Amino acid sequence: MSAIARVMLEMGYTVTGSDVASQELTEKLAAKGAKIYIGHTAEQVHGADLVVYSTALPKDNVERVEAEEQGIPILHRSQMLARLLNERLGVAVAGAHGKTTTSSMIALVMEQCNTDPTYIIGGEIMDIGTNAKAGKGNYVVAEADESDGSFLQYHPYLGVVTNIEADHLENYNGDFGKLKEAYVQFLNQIKPEGKAVVCGDDGIINELRPQLACQVITYGIDEPCDYSAEEIRLGDRQVSFTMKHGAETLGTVELLVPGRHNVQNAMATIIVCLEAGIPFADIARGIKGFHGAKRRFQVLGEKNDILVIDDYAHHPTEIQATIAAAKATGKRIIAVFQPQRYTRTFFLLDAFSKAFGEADEVIITDIYSPAGEKQIEGIHSSKLVDLIKENSNPAARYLPSKQDVLADLQNRLQPGDLVLTMGAGDIWKVGKELGHRLS
């Protein structure tokens, strides 16, 4: 929402908005000229030509109700984004994991290579200091969110799918088949002259490929693909690899973000930018300047050989990839995870219990649940801890609150420790406070 608001401001529109609390993003919007209201009241939509809302806003919200009564057109966030993306050469990045990092990489490389893109990203790009910009170029780069089906609003020129997993099934009647059908529809909505850029290492993507009517470009590490990565060298908070197109060696790529998963994210980025006409050498230079997106393996503190890193990882696959990237530092990993949503924890309980095997120590906090979500009987963090002990890591503990975690860690961290906070809720506050106390 903040990214769309920023783009509309830069395009010259008058923008107002409301939120339940002031935060860094709302303050940045206010500094750019937006009128920000804290709290929701009916009068705040008066005079608007258009009202845009997010999935988080219920139908009985006073501002939505007032807009309907006043006859003001109302659009979901994805419909507003679709107006921007579909009119130009849209690059829509979808997938269970890697959307924010990949779209951020693409935006940064295009920006550094003078393509002047418009971009609307779910997380702040560390190297630019913002999550959105209204560019004058032909390309619009954005995340395409499958969680609520809103990515079906888009008709991109280039559609990227990083991977497909059974997540957000509460929005698909618990049916993974319906989620797969949605991905097929998304890719088949690519413009006739456009292309799909998909990860050929993903078994579900390969299963669905015969149903795709669009031109498809594949990339991967383990499976035969149009583009491949070889000579992968994983290091402490960095990685490098050799990029190939068929038998042709394009060159070496160096990244300042770690992990094998980021090799795949970089490959998708490189293909998109090659399709946009940017030479490989320029892409490689641009991508080397990428330091990540906010809450994506973000270093929050480092002192006396103690490192604090925060990551948005909230799905079992993401947790495993993030811990693997942390292991490359050679430090002792203390993984602190805050589950998000009772529904996700319910559907993925077994997979979560097997995701922490590579950590040296695991701490699980209470489930972070959005307002209005009903608790599911028997689904509790203490149960998850018991299953983790049984299935992947006996050194797992349950500490209910963020304050409990802080009190536990601050007195016993030793040189060589790495604290890794993970989750889509507010667990980042633990990492931030730990980092502050370290420094």
DRENDO-1510 file (C-alpha; in Angstrom, 1 decimal, always signed):
<recs>
REC; n; res; u; v; w
REC; 1; MET; +0.0; +0.0; +0.0 .
REC; 2; SER; +2.8; +2.4; +0.9 .
REC; 3; ALA; +4.6; +1.6; -2.3 .
REC; 4; ILE; +1.5; +2.4; -4.4 .
REC; 5; ALA; +0.9; +5.6; -2.5 .
REC; 6; ARG; +4.5; +6.7; -3.1 .
REC; 7; VAL; +4.2; +6.1; -6.8 .
REC; 8; MET; +1.0; +8.0; -7.1 .
REC; 9; LEU; +2.5; +10.9; -5.2 .
REC; 10; GLU; +5.5; +11.0; -7.6 .
REC; 11; MET; +3.1; +10.9; -10.5 .
REC; 12; GLY; +1.5; +14.1; -9.2 .
REC; 13; TYR; -1.7; +12.9; -7.5 .
REC; 14; THR; -3.0; +14.1; -4.2 .
REC; 15; VAL; -2.7; +11.1; -1.8 .
REC; 16; THR; -4.3; +10.7; +1.7 .
REC; 17; GLY; -4.2; +7.5; +3.7 .
REC; 18; SER; -5.0; +6.0; +7.1 .
REC; 19; ASP; -3.3; +3.5; +9.3 .
REC; 20; VAL; -3.8; +2.1; +12.8 .
REC; 21; ALA; -0.4; +3.5; +13.9 .
REC; 22; SER; +2.4; +5.8; +12.8 .
REC; 23; GLN; +5.5; +4.0; +11.5 .
REC; 24; GLU; +8.6; +4.7; +9.4 .
REC; 25; LEU; +6.8; +4.2; +6.1 .
REC; 26; THR; +3.9; +6.5; +6.9 .
REC; 27; GLU; +6.4; +9.1; +8.1 .
REC; 28; LYS; +8.2; +8.9; +4.8 .
REC; 29; LEU; +5.0; +9.3; +2.9 .
REC; 30; ALA; +4.1; +12.3; +5.0 .
REC; 31; ALA; +7.5; +13.8; +4.2 .
REC; 32; LYS; +6.7; +13.4; +0.5 .
REC; 33; GLY; +3.4; +15.3; +0.8 .
REC; 34; ALA; +0.8; +12.7; +1.7 .
REC; 35; LYS; -1.8; +13.5; +4.3 .
REC; 36; ILE; -1.7; +10.6; +6.9 .
REC; 37; TYR; -4.4; +9.9; +9.4 .
REC; 38; ILE; -3.9; +7.7; +12.4 .
REC; 39; GLY; -7.1; +5.7; +12.9 .
REC; 40; HIS; -10.1; +5.2; +10.6 .
REC; 41; THR; -13.1; +7.5; +10.4 .
REC; 42; ALA; -15.7; +8.0; +7.7 .
REC; 43; GLU; -14.8; +11.7; +7.0 .
REC; 44; GLN; -11.3; +10.8; +5.9 .
REC; 45; VAL; -12.5; +9.5; +2.5 .
REC; 46; HIS; -14.6; +12.7; +1.8 .
REC; 47; GLY; -13.4; +14.4; -1.4 .
REC; 48; ALA; -11.5; +11.4; -2.7 .
REC; 49; ASP; -11.9; +10.4; -6.4 .
REC; 50; LEU; -10.7; +6.8; -5.7 .
REC; 51; VAL; -10.3; +4.7; -2.6 .
REC; 52; VAL; -7.7; +1.9; -2.5 .
REC; 53; TYR; -7.7; -0.8; +0.2 .
REC; 54; SER; -5.7; -3.9; +1.1 .
REC; 55; THR; -6.8; -7.4; +2.0 .
REC; 56; ALA; -6.2; -6.6; +5.6 .
REC; 57; LEU; -9.1; -4.2; +5.7 .
REC; 58; PRO; -12.5; -5.8; +6.4 .
REC; 59; LYS; -15.7; -5.0; +4.4 .
REC; 60; ASP; -17.3; -3.3; +7.4 .
REC; 61; ASN; -14.4; -0.8; +7.8 .
REC; 62; VAL; -15.9; +2.6; +8.3 .
REC; 63; GLU; -13.9; +4.1; +5.4 .
REC; 64; ARG; -14.9; +1.4; +2.9 .
REC; 65; VAL; -18.6; +1.7; +4.0 .
REC; 66; GLU; -18.5; +5.5; +3.6 .
REC; 67; ALA; -16.9; +5.3; +0.2 .
REC; 68; GLU; -19.6; +2.9; -1.0 .
REC; 69; GLU; -22.3; +5.2; +0.4 .
REC; 70; GLN; -20.7; +8.2; -1.3 .
REC; 71; GLY; -20.4; +6.4; -4.6 .
REC; 72; ILE; -16.6; +6.7; -4.6 .
REC; 73; PRO; -15.0; +4.0; -6.8 .
REC; 74; ILE; -13.2; +1.4; -4.6 .
REC; 75; LEU; -10.2; -0.7; -5.8 .
REC; 76; HIS; -8.3; -3.5; -4.1 .
REC; 77; ARG; -4.5; -2.8; -3.9 .
REC; 78; SER; -3.9; -5.3; -6.7 .
REC; 79; GLN; -6.4; -3.6; -9.0 .
REC; 80; MET; -4.6; -0.3; -8.5 .
REC; 81; LEU; -1.3; -1.9; -9.2 .
REC; 82; ALA; -2.7; -3.7; -12.2 .
REC; 83; ARG; -3.6; -0.3; -13.7 .
REC; 84; LEU; +0.0; +0.7; -13.5 .
REC; 85; LEU; +1.6; -2.6; -14.5 .
REC; 86; ASN; -0.7; -3.6; -17.4 .
REC; 87; GLU; -0.4; -0.3; -19.3 .
REC; 88; ARG; +3.4; -0.7; -19.7 .
REC; 89; LEU; +5.9; -3.5; -19.9 .
REC; 90; GLY; +5.1; -5.1; -16.7 .
REC; 91; VAL; +7.5; -7.4; -14.9 .
REC; 92; ALA; +5.5; -9.4; -12.3 .
REC; 93; VAL; +7.4; -11.6; -9.9 .
REC; 94; ALA; +5.4; -14.4; -8.3 .
REC; 95; GLY; +6.3; -17.4; -6.1 .
REC; 96; ALA; +6.1; -18.8; -2.6 .
REC; 97; HIS; +9.5; -17.5; -1.8 .
REC; 98; GLY; +11.9; -14.9; -3.2 .
REC; 99; LYS; +9.4; -12.4; -4.6 .
REC; 100; THR; +10.7; -9.4; -2.7 .
REC; 101; THR; +14.4; -10.2; -3.2 .
REC; 102; THR; +14.0; -10.9; -6.9 .
REC; 103; SER; +11.9; -7.9; -7.7 .
REC; 104; SER; +14.2; -5.7; -5.6 .
REC; 105; MET; +17.2; -7.1; -7.6 .
REC; 106; ILE; +15.5; -6.4; -10.9 .
REC; 107; ALA; +14.5; -2.9; -9.9 .
REC; 108; LEU; +18.1; -2.1; -8.7 .
REC; 109; VAL; +19.8; -3.4; -11.8 .
REC; 110; MET; +17.4; -1.6; -14.1 .
REC; 111; GLU; +17.8; +1.6; -12.1 .
REC; 112; GLN; +21.6; +1.4; -12.2 .
REC; 113; CYS; +21.5; +0.6; -15.9 .
REC; 114; ASN; +19.5; +3.7; -16.7 .
REC; 115; THR; +16.3; +2.0; -17.6 .
REC; 116; ASP; +14.4; +4.3; -15.2 .
REC; 117; PRO; +11.8; +1.7; -14.2 .
REC; 118; THR; +8.7; +2.2; -12.1 .
REC; 119; TYR; +8.8; -0.3; -9.2 .
REC; 120; ILE; +6.5; -1.3; -6.4 .
REC; 121; ILE; +8.1; -3.7; -4.0 .
REC; 122; GLY; +6.9; -5.3; -0.8 .
REC; 123; GLY; +10.1; -4.5; +1.1 .
REC; 124; GLU; +12.5; -1.6; +1.2 .
REC; 125; ILE; +15.5; -1.9; -1.1 .
REC; 126; MET; +18.5; -1.3; +1.2 .
REC; 127; ASP; +20.7; +0.3; -1.5 .
REC; 128; ILE; +18.0; +2.8; -2.6 .
REC; 129; GLY; +16.2; +3.4; +0.8 .
REC; 130; THR; +12.7; +3.1; -0.6 .
REC; 131; ASN; +10.3; +0.4; -1.8 .
REC; 132; ALA; +8.8; +2.4; -4.8 .
REC; 133; LYS; +9.4; +4.9; -7.5 .
REC; 134; ALA; +7.5; +6.3; -10.4 .
REC; 135; GLY; +10.0; +6.1; -13.3 .
REC; 136; LYS; +9.7; +7.5; -16.8 .
REC; 137; GLY; +10.9; +4.2; -18.5 .
REC; 138; ASN; +8.7; +1.5; -20.1 .
REC; 139; TYR; +9.2; -1.1; -17.4 .
REC; 140; VAL; +7.0; -1.5; -14.2 .
REC; 141; VAL; +8.5; -4.0; -11.7 .
REC; 142; ALA; +6.3; -5.4; -9.0 .
REC; 143; GLU; +5.6; -8.4; -6.8 .
REC; 144; ALA; +2.6; -10.6; -7.8 .
REC; 145; ASP; +0.9; -11.9; -4.7 .
REC; 146; GLU; -0.6; -15.4; -4.9 .
REC; 147; SER; -1.6; -15.5; -1.3 .
REC; 148; ASP; -5.0; -14.0; -1.9 .
REC; 149; GLY; -5.3; -14.6; -5.7 .
REC; 150; SER; -4.7; -11.0; -6.5 .
REC; 151; PHE; -1.9; -11.8; -9.0 .
REC; 152; LEU; -4.7; -12.8; -11.4 .
REC; 153; GLN; -5.3; -9.0; -11.9 .
REC; 154; TYR; -2.0; -8.8; -13.9 .
REC; 155; HIS; -1.2; -9.1; -17.6 .
REC; 156; PRO; +2.6; -8.7; -17.5 .
REC; 157; TYR; +5.1; -8.6; -20.3 .
REC; 158; LEU; +7.5; -10.8; -18.3 .
REC; 159; GLY; +6.0; -13.1; -15.6 .
REC; 160; VAL; +8.5; -14.6; -13.2 .
REC; 161; VAL; +7.7; -17.6; -10.9 .
REC; 162; THR; +10.4; -18.5; -8.5 .
REC; 163; ASN; +8.8; -21.6; -6.9 .
REC; 164; ILE; +5.4; -23.0; -6.0 .
REC; 165; GLU; +4.4; -24.4; -2.6 .
REC; 166; ALA; +1.3; -25.3; -0.7 .
REC; 167; ASP; +0.9; -22.1; +1.3 .
REC; 168; HIS; -2.0; -19.7; +1.9 .
REC; 169; LEU; -4.4; -22.7; +1.3 .
REC; 170; GLU; -6.9; -21.0; +3.6 .
REC; 171; ASN; -7.6; -18.8; +0.6 .
REC; 172; TYR; -8.0; -21.7; -1.8 .
REC; 173; ASN; -10.4; -23.8; +0.3 .
REC; 174; GLY; -7.5; -25.9; +1.5 .
REC; 175; ASP; -7.0; -27.2; -2.1 .
REC; 176; PHE; -3.4; -27.1; -3.4 .
REC; 177; GLY; -4.9; -27.9; -6.9 .
REC; 178; LYS; -6.7; -24.6; -6.9 .
REC; 179; LEU; -3.5; -22.8; -6.1 .
REC; 180; LYS; -1.7; -24.5; -9.0 .
REC; 181; GLU; -4.6; -23.6; -11.4 .
REC; 182; ALA; -4.2; -20.0; -10.3 .
REC; 183; TYR; -0.5; -20.0; -11.2 .
REC; 184; VAL; -1.3; -21.5; -14.6 .
REC; 185; GLN; -3.9; -18.7; -15.2 .
REC; 186; PHE; -1.4; -16.0; -14.1 .
REC; 187; LEU; +1.3; -17.2; -16.6 .
REC; 188; ASN; -1.2; -17.7; -19.4 .
REC; 189; GLN; -2.2; -14.0; -18.9 .
REC; 190; ILE; +1.2; -12.9; -20.0 .
REC; 191; LYS; +1.0; -10.6; -23.1 .
REC; 192; PRO; +1.3; -12.5; -26.4 .
REC; 193; GLU; +4.7; -10.9; -27.1 .
REC; 194; GLY; +5.9; -11.6; -23.6 .
REC; 195; LYS; +7.6; -14.5; -21.8 .
REC; 196; ALA; +7.5; -16.6; -18.6 .
REC; 197; VAL; +10.7; -16.8; -16.7 .
REC; 198; VAL; +10.4; -19.9; -14.3 .
REC; 199; CYS; +12.7; -21.9; -12.1 .
REC; 200; GLY; +13.3; -25.3; -13.7 .
REC; 201; ASP; +14.5; -26.8; -10.3 .
REC; 202; ASP; +10.9; -26.6; -9.0 .
REC; 203; GLY; +9.0; -29.8; -9.4 .
REC; 204; ILE; +5.5; -28.2; -9.3 .
REC; 205; ILE; +6.5; -25.6; -12.0 .
REC; 206; ASN; +7.7; -28.5; -14.2 .
REC; 207; GLU; +4.5; -30.3; -13.6 .
REC; 208; LEU; +2.5; -27.3; -14.8 .
REC; 209; ARG; +4.6; -26.4; -17.8 .
REC; 210; PRO; +2.6; -28.5; -20.3 .
REC; 211; GLN; -0.4; -26.3; -19.5 .
REC; 212; LEU; +1.3; -23.0; -20.4 .
REC; 213; ALA; +0.5; -21.4; -23.7 .
REC; 214; CYS; +3.1; -18.6; -23.4 .
REC; 215; GLN; +6.8; -18.7; -24.3 .
REC; 216; VAL; +8.8; -20.1; -21.4 .
REC; 217; ILE; +12.4; -19.5; -20.3 .
REC; 218; THR; +13.8; -21.8; -17.6 .
REC; 219; TYR; +16.7; -21.3; -15.2 .
REC; 220; GLY; +18.1; -23.6; -12.6 .
REC; 221; ILE; +21.0; -25.2; -10.8 .
REC; 222; ASP; +20.1; -28.9; -10.5 .
REC; 223; GLU; +17.9; -29.6; -13.6 .
REC; 224; PRO; +18.7; -29.1; -17.3 .
REC; 225; CYS; +17.4; -25.5; -18.1 .
REC; 226; ASP; +17.8; -22.8; -20.7 .
REC; 227; TYR; +20.1; -20.9; -18.2 .
REC; 228; SER; +22.3; -22.7; -15.7 .
REC; 229; ALA; +24.6; -21.8; -12.8 .
REC; 230; GLU; +27.9; -23.6; -12.3 .
REC; 231; GLU; +31.0; -23.2; -10.0 .
REC; 232; ILE; +28.8; -21.9; -7.1 .
REC; 233; ARG; +31.0; -20.7; -4.3 .
REC; 234; LEU; +29.1; -20.0; -1.0 .
REC; 235; GLY; +30.8; -17.7; +1.5 .
REC; 236; ASP; +30.2; -15.6; +4.6 .
REC; 237; ARG; +27.3; -13.3; +3.5 .
REC; 238; GLN; +28.2; -13.6; -0.1 .
REC; 239; VAL; +28.1; -16.0; -3.1 .
REC; 240; SER; +29.5; -16.2; -6.6 .
REC; 241; PHE; +28.7; -18.4; -9.6 .
REC; 242; THR; +29.2; -18.8; -13.4 .
REC; 243; MET; +26.1; -18.1; -15.5 .
REC; 244; LYS; +25.6; -20.1; -18.7 .
REC; 245; HIS; +23.0; -19.8; -21.5 .
REC; 246; GLY; +22.9; -23.3; -23.0 .
REC; 247; ALA; +26.6; -24.1; -23.8 .
REC; 248; GLU; +27.6; -20.4; -23.8 .
REC; 249; THR; +29.3; -19.0; -20.7 .
REC; 250; LEU; +28.0; -15.5; -20.0 .
REC; 251; GLY; +30.4; -14.7; -17.2 .
REC; 252; THR; +30.9; -14.6; -13.4 .
REC; 253; VAL; +28.3; -13.2; -11.0 .
REC; 254; GLU; +29.2; -12.0; -7.6 .
REC; 255; LEU; +26.5; -11.3; -4.9 .
REC; 256; LEU; +26.8; -9.6; -1.5 .
REC; 257; VAL; +23.8; -11.6; -0.3 .
REC; 258; PRO; +24.3; -15.3; +0.8 .
REC; 259; GLY; +22.8; -18.6; +0.0 .
REC; 260; ARG; +22.0; -21.0; -2.8 .
REC; 261; HIS; +18.5; -19.6; -3.1 .
REC; 262; ASN; +19.9; -16.2; -3.9 .
REC; 263; VAL; +21.8; -17.8; -6.9 .
REC; 264; GLN; +18.4; -18.7; -8.3 .
REC; 265; ASN; +17.0; -15.2; -7.5 .
REC; 266; ALA; +19.9; -13.6; -9.3 .
REC; 267; MET; +19.4; -15.9; -12.3 .
REC; 268; ALA; +15.8; -14.8; -12.7 .
REC; 269; THR; +17.0; -11.2; -12.4 .
REC; 270; ILE; +19.7; -11.6; -15.0 .
REC; 271; ILE; +17.2; -13.2; -17.5 .
REC; 272; VAL; +14.7; -10.4; -17.0 .
REC; 273; CYS; +17.3; -7.7; -17.5 .
REC; 274; LEU; +18.7; -9.5; -20.6 .
REC; 275; GLU; +15.2; -9.6; -22.0 .
REC; 276; ALA; +15.0; -5.8; -21.4 .
REC; 277; GLY; +18.1; -5.4; -23.6 .
REC; 278; ILE; +20.7; -4.8; -20.8 .
REC; 279; PRO; +24.1; -6.3; -21.6 .
REC; 280; PHE; +25.3; -9.1; -19.3 .
REC; 281; ALA; +28.4; -7.2; -18.1 .
REC; 282; ASP; +26.3; -4.2; -17.0 .
REC; 283; ILE; +23.8; -6.6; -15.2 .
REC; 284; ALA; +26.7; -8.3; -13.4 .
REC; 285; ARG; +28.1; -4.9; -12.3 .
REC; 286; GLY; +24.7; -3.7; -11.1 .
REC; 287; ILE; +23.8; -6.9; -9.2 .
REC; 288; LYS; +27.1; -6.8; -7.3 .
REC; 289; GLY; +25.8; -3.6; -5.7 .
REC; 290; PHE; +22.7; -5.3; -4.3 .
REC; 291; HIS; +22.9; -5.5; -0.5 .
REC; 292; GLY; +19.4; -7.0; +0.0 .
REC; 293; ALA; +15.9; -5.9; +0.9 .
REC; 294; LYS; +14.8; -4.9; +4.4 .
REC; 295; ARG; +14.2; -8.0; +6.6 .
REC; 296; ARG; +15.9; -10.3; +4.0 .
REC; 297; PHE; +19.0; -11.6; +5.8 .
REC; 298; GLN; +19.5; -8.1; +7.2 .
REC; 299; VAL; +22.4; -7.5; +9.6 .
REC; 300; LEU; +21.1; -5.7; +12.6 .
REC; 301; GLY; +24.2; -5.8; +14.8 .
REC; 302; GLU; +27.8; -7.1; +14.9 .
REC; 303; LYS; +30.3; -6.8; +17.7 .
REC; 304; ASN; +32.8; -8.9; +19.5 .
REC; 305; ASP; +32.3; -11.7; +17.0 .
REC; 306; ILE; +28.5; -11.8; +17.8 .
REC; 307; LEU; +26.2; -11.3; +14.8 .
REC; 308; VAL; +22.5; -10.5; +14.8 .
REC; 309; ILE; +20.6; -11.1; +11.5 .
REC; 310; ASP; +16.8; -10.7; +10.8 .
REC; 311; ASP; +14.9; -12.4; +8.0 .
REC; 312; TYR; +11.2; -12.5; +6.9 .
REC; 313; ALA; +11.4; -16.3; +6.6 .
REC; 314; HIS; +8.0; -17.6; +7.7 .
REC; 315; HIS; +7.6; -20.8; +5.7 .
REC; 316; PRO; +9.5; -24.1; +6.3 .
REC; 317; THR; +11.4; -23.9; +3.0 .
REC; 318; GLU; +12.5; -20.3; +3.7 .
REC; 319; ILE; +13.6; -21.2; +7.2 .
REC; 320; GLN; +15.8; -24.0; +5.9 .
REC; 321; ALA; +17.3; -21.8; +3.2 .
REC; 322; THR; +18.0; -18.9; +5.7 .
REC; 323; ILE; +19.6; -21.2; +8.3 .
REC; 324; ALA; +21.7; -22.8; +5.5 .
REC; 325; ALA; +22.9; -19.3; +4.5 .
REC; 326; ALA; +23.7; -18.4; +8.1 .
REC; 327; LYS; +25.7; -21.6; +8.5 .
REC; 328; ALA; +28.1; -20.4; +5.8 .
REC; 329; THR; +29.3; -17.8; +8.3 .
REC; 330; GLY; +30.9; -20.6; +10.4 .
REC; 331; LYS; +29.1; -19.3; +13.6 .
REC; 332; ARG; +26.9; -21.1; +16.1 .
REC; 333; ILE; +23.3; -20.5; +15.0 .
REC; 334; ILE; +20.6; -19.6; +17.5 .
REC; 335; ALA; +17.4; -19.6; +15.4 .
REC; 336; VAL; +14.5; -17.6; +16.9 .
REC; 337; PHE; +11.3; -18.2; +15.1 .
REC; 338; GLN; +7.9; -16.6; +15.6 .
REC; 339; PRO; +5.2; -18.5; +13.8 .
REC; 340; GLN; +2.6; -16.4; +11.9 .
REC; 341; ARG; -1.1; -17.3; +11.7 .
REC; 342; TYR; -2.8; -20.3; +13.2 .
REC; 343; THR; -3.9; -21.4; +9.8 .
REC; 344; ARG; -0.4; -21.5; +8.4 .
REC; 345; THR; +0.9; -23.3; +11.5 .
REC; 346; PHE; -1.9; -25.8; +11.2 .
REC; 347; PHE; -1.4; -26.6; +7.5 .
REC; 348; LEU; +2.4; -26.7; +7.8 .
REC; 349; LEU; +3.0; -28.1; +11.3 .
REC; 350; ASP; +4.8; -31.2; +10.2 .
REC; 351; ALA; +7.0; -29.3; +7.7 .
REC; 352; PHE; +7.9; -26.6; +10.3 .
REC; 353; SER; +8.9; -29.4; +12.8 .
REC; 354; LYS; +11.5; -30.6; +10.3 .
REC; 355; ALA; +12.9; -27.2; +9.2 .
REC; 356; PHE; +15.4; -26.5; +12.1 .
REC; 357; GLY; +17.8; -29.4; +11.9 .
REC; 358; GLU; +20.8; -27.2; +10.9 .
REC; 359; ALA; +20.5; -24.7; +13.8 .
REC; 360; ASP; +22.6; -25.2; +16.9 .
REC; 361; GLU; +19.7; -24.0; +19.1 .
REC; 362; VAL; +16.1; -23.1; +18.4 .
REC; 363; ILE; +13.7; -20.8; +20.3 .
REC; 364; ILE; +10.0; -20.6; +19.4 .
REC; 365; THR; +7.8; -17.8; +20.5 .
REC; 366; ASP; +4.0; -17.5; +20.6 .
REC; 367; ILE; +2.1; -17.4; +17.3 .
REC; 368; TYR; +1.7; -14.0; +15.8 .
REC; 369; SER; -1.9; -13.8; +14.7 .
REC; 370; PRO; -3.5; -10.9; +12.8 .
REC; 371; ALA; -6.6; -9.3; +14.4 .
REC; 372; GLY; -9.7; -11.3; +13.8 .
REC; 373; GLU; -8.0; -14.7; +13.2 .
REC; 374; LYS; -9.6; -17.4; +15.3 .
REC; 375; GLN; -7.3; -19.7; +17.3 .
REC; 376; ILE; -7.3; -23.3; +16.2 .
REC; 377; GLU; -7.7; -25.8; +19.0 .
REC; 378; GLY; -4.5; -27.7; +19.7 .
REC; 379; ILE; -2.3; -25.4; +17.6 .
REC; 380; HIS; +0.2; -23.8; +19.9 .
REC; 381; SER; +3.9; -23.0; +19.9 .
REC; 382; SER; +4.6; -25.4; +22.7 .
REC; 383; LYS; +3.3; -28.2; +20.5 .
REC; 384; LEU; +5.5; -27.1; +17.7 .
REC; 385; VAL; +8.5; -27.2; +20.0 .
REC; 386; ASP; +7.7; -30.8; +21.0 .
REC; 387; LEU; +7.5; -31.8; +17.4 .
REC; 388; ILE; +10.8; -30.0; +16.5 .
REC; 389; LYS; +12.5; -31.9; +19.3 .
REC; 390; GLU; +11.1; -35.1; +17.9 .
REC; 391; ASN; +11.7; -34.5; +14.2 .
REC; 392; SER; +14.7; -32.2; +13.7 .
REC; 393; ASN; +16.4; -30.6; +16.7 .
REC; 394; PRO; +16.4; -31.6; +20.4 .
REC; 395; ALA; +17.8; -28.2; +21.4 .
REC; 396; ALA; +14.5; -26.5; +20.9 .
REC; 397; ARG; +12.8; -24.4; +23.6 .
REC; 398; TYR; +9.5; -22.4; +24.0 .
REC; 399; LEU; +9.8; -18.8; +25.2 .
REC; 400; PRO; +6.4; -17.1; +24.9 .
REC; 401; SER; +7.2; -13.4; +24.5 .
REC; 402; LYS; +9.8; -11.2; +22.8 .
REC; 403; GLN; +10.8; -9.9; +26.3 .
REC; 404; ASP; +11.5; -13.5; +27.4 .
REC; 405; VAL; +13.7; -14.1; +24.4 .
REC; 406; LEU; +15.6; -10.8; +25.0 .
REC; 407; ALA; +16.1; -11.6; +28.7 .
REC; 408; ASP; +17.3; -15.1; +27.8 .
REC; 409; LEU; +19.8; -14.1; +25.1 .
REC; 410; GLN; +21.4; -10.9; +26.3 .
REC; 411; ASN; +23.1; -12.5; +29.3 .
REC; 412; ARG; +24.5; -15.5; +27.6 .
REC; 413; LEU; +25.6; -14.6; +24.0 .
REC; 414; GLN; +29.2; -15.5; +23.4 .
REC; 415; PRO; +31.8; -14.7; +20.6 .
REC; 416; GLY; +31.0; -16.8; +17.6 .
REC; 417; ASP; +27.2; -16.7; +18.1 .
REC; 418; LEU; +24.8; -15.7; +15.4 .
REC; 419; VAL; +21.2; -14.9; +16.5 .
REC; 420; LEU; +18.8; -15.3; +13.6 .
REC; 421; THR; +15.3; -13.9; +14.1 .
REC; 422; MET; +12.7; -15.2; +11.6 .
REC; 423; GLY; +9.1; -14.6; +11.0 .
REC; 424; ALA; +6.5; -12.4; +9.2 .
REC; 425; GLY; +5.3; -10.8; +12.5 .
REC; 426; ASP; +7.1; -8.5; +14.8 .
REC; 427; ILE; +10.0; -10.7; +15.9 .
REC; 428; TRP; +12.4; -8.3; +14.1 .
REC; 429; LYS; +12.0; -6.1; +17.2 .
REC; 430; VAL; +14.0; -8.7; +19.2 .
REC; 431; GLY; +16.8; -8.6; +16.6 .
REC; 432; LYS; +16.7; -4.8; +16.5 .
REC; 433; GLU; +17.0; -4.5; +20.3 .
REC; 434; LEU; +19.7; -7.1; +20.5 .
REC; 435; GLY; +21.7; -5.3; +17.8 .
REC; 436; HIS; +21.2; -2.0; +19.7 .
REC; 437; ARG; +22.4; -3.5; +22.9 .
REC; 438; LEU; +25.4; -5.0; +21.2 .
REC; 439; SER; +26.5; -1.7; +19.7 .
</recs>
